[in-house]
Amino acid sequence: MRTIENLLTGFRPISLKEMAGVKLMNRVDTKYVTTRQSVCALLEMASEHYFVQEIDGKRVGAYYTMYFDTEEMSMFYRHQYDKRPRQKLRVRSYLDSKLAFLEVKTKDNHGITKKKRVVLPEFVPGTFVKTVSQMANNDFLSRHLHCNPQQLHSLIENRFERITLVNNAKTERITIDFNIRFHNFATGKEEHLPELVVIELKRDSRMPSPILPMLRTLRIKPKGFSKYCMGCSLTDESLQINRFKPRLRDIEKMQMGTASSFSSTETTKPLNI
């Protein structure tokens, strides 16, 4: 039986040090959402054209993320109503290396996203944090955060596994996230999406991409996906989620095995947030 993990044995490894040399000066990011079955087919097609990142003998990395918001869910609703500028605040923890960062992501009125981060040397994944100001110095927060950090508390956490591919020409990176799980601190609800896979292609726009014709062959179309927005929508029934309903219906179909990717007729705006 083919699995994502055993298909990775057909790829040549690339080290983290070699990955640092992949410079994308004119970078374009595109997300795709599909199923494990479709990703297995994609990996079979891609093995001759890509390296897989390997760290300490591991080709699949474990990740943890904690997201923050206000009691009124102001960050979520700015996403829901597509308001800009908007921000997302999270802790991203690389479980294998035990590194963690507090990250502020800001999308401006022109649709450009910038990320700022600071190391959190003592962060323990899964720990509830009352306010974000407990975690980082006020200088970092005051410089990059648009709201009062005292109003922000940990809201939702998620765990997932990630594969990182690099093409032979070293002009693009692909991340493949799967086994995505959510836990909402406020509602206590958990959600596991075992069949759903999120692919993100980060490439130099001037260079050809070997993965694009493979994605077209498999009918995997570009569709944005925000783990934060989808996690909130799936674990809190009290939220207004009109904009996200088509995505949630697609997720349900994929979990049931009745769809291989997000619907091509779905017309909501991208959620690459």
C-alpha positions, 0 to 999 in steps of 0.5 A, a space after each residue: 500500500 502506497 503512503 506519503 511516507 514510503 513514497 518519499 524514499 524515491 526522492 534524493 535528500 537535500 540538507 537544511 544547509 543546502 536549502 538555505 541556498 535556494 534564493 527566490 528573488 521574484 517569489 510567487 506563492 500559490 496554495 492547493 488543497 487536495 487529498 492524500 490519494 492525489 498527493 501520493 500520485 503527485 509524489 510518484 510523478 515528482 520524484 525525478 524532478 525534486 529533492 526532499 528536505 532531510 533533517 537528522 534522517 527525517 523527511 517528515 517534520 512535526 509542526 505545532 502552531 498556536 493562534 491568538 485573537 481577542 475575545 470578540 474574534 476581531 482578527 478572525 472577522 477581519 479575515 472573514 470580511 476581507 478587510 485590510 490591513 489585517 494581521 495574524 498572530 501565532 506561535 510556530 513551533 518546530 517540534 523536532 528541533 524544539 525551536 519556537 517563534 512568535 510571528 506577526 503576519 501583516 497583509 497590507 492594503 496592496 495584498 502584500 504579506 510581511 512576517 516578523 518573528 522573535 525566538 521563544 526559547 522557553 515555549 512549551 507546545 500545548 500550554 495555554 497562554 492567557 495573554 500574548 504579552 506574557 510571551 514576548 518583550 513589549 518592544 517587539 509587540 509594540 513595533 509590529 502589532 497593531 492592537 493592544 497585546 493585553 487583549 490577545 489570548 491563545 485561542 486555537 492550536 493545530 498540529 500537522 506534519 510537513 514535507 518540503 521539496 526543492 526542484 532540481 534547478 533550486 528555483 522553487 520550494 514546495 511544502 506539503 502539510 497533512 495530518 492536520 489537527 485542531 483544538 479550540 481552547 475556548 470551546 474545547 472542541 477538536 477536529 482532525 482532517 486525516 484526508 486533507 492535504 495543503 500544498 504551497 508552491 513557492 517559486 521564482 516567477 521567471 523560471 519554469 516549474 516542473 510541478 505545474 503540469 503534474 498538478 494540471 494532470 491530476 486536476 489539482 487547482 489553485 485554492 487558498 487555505 488558511 489553517 487559522 480561519 478553517 480551524 476556527 470555523 470547524 471548532 466554534 459553531 457560534 462564529 459567522 462563517 458565510 465566506 468560508 462555507 464553500 470551503 467547509 463543504 469541500 472539506 467535508 466531501 474530501 473527508 468522505 472521499 467524494 472529492 479529490 480537491 476543492 471545487 473548481 466552481 467555488 468562487 470565494 476569494 483566496 484565503 492565503 492569509 
